[in-house]
């Protein structure tokens, strides 16, 4: 009993540390930038919206905070949490730690939808909507085709998802080939690299409810995800409605991924690496792994986004940095796993 209490106390400490780290990163990110705003001033500005606080700061500080930094940081929190949770959920559903949120071709579908909108010179709002709709349509099409195939449904979903992703990536490459090389091609290329630079409060009005709803769906299913990791027959023996649970996970992960890609572009490795790190900290129990992945993914993307806007005079697309950070880290994790086998 004493050992169990110690383990539980350690896990509570880990979650408390994750919350504190995320809060610290949030405050630091609000302060950092070309126009520095002290953390004390940030706290005063935020409190002024709730209480009567004497405004002893420059008007520019409030404008920078609410118009630029807060929407961007909030987007980083939402996208990081969504991609990490989707990756963790898919890894449990497909019983494979190498699965990422784009396994069903959702990211490729969203990328094609955005590229198509940019090709036809749609504005940013329509580009985001196009990316979201094409991502959802891709997942629905993959599910429909996989349902027609005989045999293992999980394997069919993976195979059809890989095929759909490959076809849509080829279609996106064709759009880049025929696009105007002066204006359209650079815009498509930059969007596909991933960035939060253009996120404004209006984008969050569209994306935040969808992402929060999808995370709530995944959070509801965290108890049953544990049974799915043991296989369909074992899950049924434990009383799990496998079909309903699979639909719940796919719906939640698909909505989270499509909404994230719609506002941030293609950001890789987050949904693959963060759940692995979460398992090292809190174990394989999805009651803890899913919320831990959300917190870690949110903090990770906030930190990487800070690097993307501060490392050089011109902003680095965030998708490039997540690859630089994620690929070596995943290689280290894979090497450690192989040594323990």
WOMOTA-V53292 format. One record per residue. N is the residue number from 1. RES is the residue in one small letter. SS is DSSP state (H for helix, E for strand, - for the rest). PHI is phi as a letter, one per 20 degrees, with the letter a starting at -180 (NA if undefined). D_LAST is the distance of its C-alpha to the last C-alpha in Angstrom with 2 decimals. Layout:
N_RES_SS_PHI_D_LAST ; N_RES_SS_PHI_D_LAST
//
This chain:
1_x_-_NA_30.06 ; 2_x_H_f_30.19 ; 3_x_H_f_26.43 ; 4_x_H_f_26.46 ; 5_x_H_f_29.35 ; 6_x_H_f_27.62 ; 7_x_H_f_24.59 ; 8_x_H_f_27.11 ; 9_x_H_f_29.18 ; 10_x_H_f_26.32 ; 11_x_H_f_25.61 ; 12_x_H_f_29.32 ; 13_x_H_f_29.39 ; 14_x_H_f_26.67 ; 15_x_H_f_28.74 ; 16_x_H_f_31.91 ; 17_x_H_f_30.50 ; 18_x_H_f_29.49 ; 19_x_H_f_33.02 ; 20_x_H_f_34.67 ; 21_x_H_f_32.71 ; 22_x_H_f_33.66 ; 23_x_H_f_37.27 ; 24_x_H_f_37.41 ; 25_x_H_f_36.10 ; 26_x_H_f_38.66 ; 27_x_H_f_41.49 ; 28_x_H_f_40.55 ; 29_x_H_f_40.25 ; 30_x_H_f_43.68 ; 31_x_H_e_45.12 ; 32_x_-_f_43.70 ; 33_x_-_q_45.36 ; 34_x_-_f_48.36 ; 35_x_-_d_50.51 ; 36_x_-_f_49.16 ; 37_x_-_c_49.76 ; 38_x_-_f_49.23 ; 39_x_H_g_46.97 ; 40_x_H_f_50.05 ; 41_x_H_f_51.98 ; 42_x_H_f_49.18 ; 43_x_H_f_49.20 ; 44_x_H_f_53.00 ; 45_x_H_f_53.01 ; 46_x_H_f_50.57 ; 47_x_H_f_52.55 ; 48_x_H_f_55.76 ; 49_x_-_f_54.79 ; 50_x_-_d_54.82 ; 51_x_-_c_57.32 ; 52_x_-_e_60.40 ; 53_x_-_c_59.17 ; 54_x_-_f_61.53 ; 55_x_-_e_60.49 ; 56_x_-_d_60.51 ; 57_x_-_d_58.12 ; 58_x_-_f_58.92 ; 59_x_H_g_59.01 ; 60_x_H_f_56.68 ; 61_x_H_f_53.88 ; 62_x_H_f_54.07 ; 63_x_H_f_54.23 ; 64_x_H_f_51.18 ; 65_x_H_f_49.19 ; 66_x_H_e_50.09 ; 67_x_H_e_50.60 ; 68_x_H_d_47.73 ; 69_x_H_f_45.08 ; 70_x_H_f_44.66 ; 71_x_H_g_44.25 ; 72_x_H_f_41.73 ; 73_x_H_f_39.66 ; 74_x_H_f_39.88 ; 75_x_H_f_38.66 ; 76_x_H_f_35.66 ; 77_x_H_f_34.84 ; 78_x_H_f_35.26 ; 79_x_H_f_33.43 ; 80_x_H_f_30.44 ; 81_x_H_f_30.20 ; 82_x_H_f_30.78 ; 83_x_H_f_28.22 ; 84_x_H_f_25.48 ; 85_x_H_f_26.43 ; 86_x_H_f_26.69 ; 87_x_H_f_23.25 ; 88_x_H_f_21.70 ; 89_x_H_f_23.87 ; 90_x_H_f_23.05 ; 91_x_H_f_19.28 ; 92_x_H_f_19.98 ; 93_x_H_f_22.57 ; 94_x_-_e_20.63 ; 95_x_-_l_17.31 ; 96_x_-_b_15.68 ; 97_x_-_f_14.69 ; 98_x_-_e_16.11 ; 99_x_-_e_19.54 ; 100_x_-_c_22.40 ; 101_x_-_f_25.97 ; 102_x_-_e_27.48 ; 103_x_-_f_25.65 ; 104_x_-_e_29.02 ; 105_x_-_n_31.02 ; 106_x_H_f_32.66 ; 107_x_H_f_32.35 ; 108_x_H_f_33.70 ; 109_x_H_f_36.50 ; 110_x_H_f_37.42 ; 111_x_H_f_37.40 ; 112_x_H_f_39.74 ; 113_x_H_f_41.95 ; 114_x_H_f_42.36 ; 115_x_H_f_43.00 ; 116_x_H_f_45.59 ; 117_x_H_f_47.32 ; 118_x_H_f_47.44 ; 119_x_H_g_48.75 ; 120_x_-_e_51.64 ; 121_x_-_m_52.24 ; 122_x_-_f_51.46 ; 123_x_-_f_51.45 ; 124_x_H_f_48.37 ; 125_x_H_f_48.71 ; 126_x_H_f_48.96 ; 127_x_H_f_46.03 ; 128_x_H_f_43.84 ; 129_x_H_f_45.16 ; 130_x_H_f_44.61 ; 131_x_H_f_41.00 ; 132_x_H_f_40.37 ; 133_x_H_f_42.23 ; 134_x_H_f_40.57 ; 135_x_H_f_37.09 ; 136_x_H_f_38.05 ; 137_x_H_f_39.79 ; 138_x_H_f_36.75 ; 139_x_H_f_34.57 ; 140_x_H_f_37.42 ; 141_x_H_f_37.86 ; 142_x_H_f_34.18 ; 143_x_H_f_34.28 ; 144_x_H_f_37.57 ; 145_x_H_f_36.49 ; 146_x_H_f_33.16 ; 147_x_H_f_35.20 ; 148_x_H_e_37.34 ; 149_x_-_e_34.54 ; 150_x_-_e_33.64 ; 151_x_-_o_30.23 ; 152_x_-_f_27.22 ; 153_x_H_f_28.69 ; 154_x_H_f_25.45 ; 155_x_H_f_24.71 ; 156_x_H_f_28.39 ; 157_x_H_f_28.34 ; 158_x_H_f_25.53 ; 159_x_H_f_27.29 ; 160_x_H_f_30.70 ; 161_x_H_f_29.53 ; 162_x_H_f_28.16 ; 163_x_H_f_31.46 ; 164_x_H_f_33.57 ; 165_x_H_f_31.86 ; 166_x_H_f_32.41 ; 167_x_H_f_36.03 ; 168_x_H_f_36.80 ; 169_x_H_f_35.38 ; 170_x_H_f_37.64 ; 171_x_H_f_40.52 ; 172_x_H_f_39.97 ; 173_x_H_f_39.98 ; 174_x_H_f_43.26 ; 175_x_H_f_44.78 ; 176_x_H_f_43.91 ; 177_x_H_f_45.51 ; 178_x_H_e_48.79 ; 179_x_-_f_48.93 ; 180_x_-_f_51.54 ; 181_x_-_f_49.95 ; 182_x_-_e_52.08 ; 183_x_-_d_51.18 ; 184_x_H_f_49.07 ; 185_x_H_g_46.31 ; 186_x_H_f_45.50 ; 187_x_H_f_45.49 ; 188_x_H_f_43.04 ; 189_x_H_f_40.75 ; 190_x_H_f_40.82 ; 191_x_H_f_40.18 ; 192_x_H_f_37.11 ; 193_x_H_f_35.67 ; 194_x_-_n_35.74 ; 195_x_-_a_38.02 ; 196_x_-_d_39.49 ; 197_x_-_f_42.65 ; 198_x_-_e_44.88 ; 199_x_-_f_43.85 ; 200_x_-_c_46.87 ; 201_x_H_g_47.71 ; 202_x_H_f_48.88 ; 203_x_H_f_45.46 ; 204_x_H_f_43.96 ; 205_x_H_g_46.64 ; 206_x_H_e_45.15 ; 207_x_H_e_41.42 ; 208_x_H_g_41.03 ; 209_x_H_f_42.17 ; 210_x_H_f_39.93 ; 211_x_H_f_36.81 ; 212_x_H_f_37.65 ; 213_x_H_f_38.31 ; 214_x_H_f_35.03 ; 215_x_H_f_33.08 ; 216_x_H_f_35.12 ; 217_x_H_g_34.16 ; 218_x_H_f_30.43 ; 219_x_H_f_31.03 ; 220_x_H_f_32.93 ; 221_x_-_e_30.07 ; 222_x_H_f_27.35 ; 223_x_H_f_27.76 ; 224_x_H_e_27.33 ; 225_x_H_f_24.42 ; 226_x_H_g_22.23 ; 227_x_H_f_23.45 ; 228_x_H_f_22.96 ; 229_x_-_f_19.21 ; 230_x_-_e_19.22 ; 231_x_-_o_21.21 ; 232_x_H_f_24.95 ; 233_x_H_f_25.96 ; 234_x_H_f_24.36 ; 235_x_H_f_25.90 ; 236_x_H_f_29.28 ; 237_x_H_f_29.09 ; 238_x_-_e_28.74 ; 239_x_-_n_31.82 ; 240_x_-_e_30.48 ; 241_x_-_f_32.65 ; 242_x_H_f_29.94 ; 243_x_H_f_32.42 ; 244_x_H_f_33.92 ; 245_x_H_f_30.63 ; 246_x_H_f_29.40 ; 247_x_H_f_32.79 ; 248_x_H_f_32.68 ; 249_x_H_f_29.33 ; 250_x_H_f_30.37 ; 251_x_H_f_33.80 ; 252_x_H_f_32.63 ; 253_x_H_f_29.98 ; 254_x_H_f_32.45 ; 255_x_H_f_35.31 ; 256_x_H_f_33.29 ; 257_x_H_f_32.07 ; 258_x_H_f_35.50 ; 259_x_H_f_37.44 ; 260_x_H_f_35.22 ; 261_x_H_f_35.45 ; 262_x_H_f_39.16 ; 263_x_H_d_39.95 ; 264_x_H_d_37.37 ; 265_x_-_n_36.65 ; 266_x_-_e_33.26 ; 267_x_-_c_30.74 ; 268_x_-_e_27.21 ; 269_x_-_m_23.76 ; 270_x_H_f_24.89 ; 271_x_H_f_23.72 ; 272_x_H_e_20.32 ; 273_x_H_e_19.44 ; 274_x_H_g_21.29 ; 275_x_H_f_19.58 ; 276_x_H_f_16.16 ; 277_x_H_f_17.93 ; 278_x_H_f_19.57 ; 279_x_H_f_16.46 ; 280_x_H_f_15.67 ; 281_x_H_e_19.27 ; 282_x_H_c_20.21 ; 283_x_-_n_17.26 ; 284_x_-_e_17.07 ; 285_x_-_f_20.60 ; 286_x_H_f_22.76 ; 287_x_H_f_25.78 ; 288_x_H_d_24.54 ; 289_x_H_f_22.15 ; 290_x_H_f_24.99 ; 291_x_H_f_27.63 ; 292_x_H_f_25.28 ; 293_x_H_f_24.36 ; 294_x_H_f_28.11 ; 295_x_H_f_29.04 ; 296_x_H_f_26.44 ; 297_x_H_f_27.24 ; 298_x_H_f_30.93 ; 299_x_H_f_30.72 ; 300_x_H_f_28.58 ; 301_x_H_f_31.06 ; 302_x_H_f_34.04 ; 303_x_H_f_32.83 ; 304_x_H_f_32.07 ; 305_x_H_f_35.44 ; 306_x_H_f_37.14 ; 307_x_H_f_35.73 ; 308_x_H_f_36.86 ; 309_x_H_e_40.43 ; 310_x_H_d_40.78 ; 311_x_-_f_39.04 ; 312_x_-_c_41.82 ; 313_x_-_f_45.36 ; 314_x_-_d_44.38 ; 315_x_-_f_41.64 ; 316_x_-_e_38.23 ; 317_x_-_g_36.88 ; 318_x_H_f_34.11 ; 319_x_H_f_31.91 ; 320_x_H_f_31.79 ; 321_x_H_f_30.68 ; 322_x_H_f_27.92 ; 323_x_H_f_26.49 ; 324_x_H_f_26.90 ; 325_x_H_e_25.17 ; 326_x_H_f_22.58 ; 327_x_H_f_21.25 ; 328_x_H_f_20.29 ; 329_x_H_f_18.91 ; 330_x_H_f_16.68 ; 331_x_H_f_15.55 ; 332_x_H_f_14.66 ; 333_x_H_f_12.70 ; 334_x_H_f_10.80 ; 335_x_H_f_10.19 ; 336_x_H_f_9.01 ; 337_x_H_f_6.55 ; 338_x_H_f_5.25 ; 339_x_H_f_5.59 ; 340_x_H_e_3.81 ; 341_x_-_f_0.00
//
